[in-house]
Amino acid sequence: MNTLEEILQDGFETLGLPLPEEACARYRTYYTLLEEKNRVMNLTAITGEENVARLHFLDCAALLRYAGFAGKAVYDIGTGAGFPGLALKIACPEMNLTLLDSLDKRIGFLKEVCSALGFETTPCLHARAEEAAKDHREKADIVTSRAVAGLNVLSELCLPFVKEGGLFLAMKGPDFEQELDEAKPAVRRLGGKVETCQVYTVPGTEIRHSVILIRKVGKTPAAYPRRWAQIKKAPIR
């Protein structure tokens, strides 16, 4: 079986992406801490070197093919165990990343990982997205999310963070067309415009995922995002 480092080197080459000198060591540290913490806390159902390397690290790194992250203010909303944000930061340390999650235990884990990786200045915020948007409105050049919510809900949670001209990158499965069609009214109302949808294969697998790129073309109305109970009860349609 190939090691995590070999899988990453081959995978980045397949993706046509450079692999920074310290990246493999950082991915190894991240993997070790993730496996250790996952034994006592439910962080991810994906475990083992090969699966984590491919289905977390390489899957997230694929976003680097579709947008320029270096020097950009990047917010990862609902980051969970740090995906895609922290996996992207390892591959592109020049980005200015902020990680946001609603569960304090996950944020504690992420602070530990950031310290171990030498990313001590990376903010790890314990907050709900709809509440954090008040203080971080239109501060992001790029917002990423790998959350499982529908795109209409994700757009309301994420687009308020994006500056005009910036991007929201929503990671989805291969069958996104119906979800995207249903979300288009929400995207428009929130100041976004669907720019492109890219489908890619995770290196070394037959698994196909997609990323929907939404450009922020106007300001999000002040009424959004609403409180979570309102978003959940009546998503924008």
Summary of the structure (lengths in Angstrom):
residues: 237
radius of gyration: 17.0
end to end distance: 47.6
largest distance: 52.8
contacts: 798
relative contact order: 0.14
helix: 44%
strand: 21%
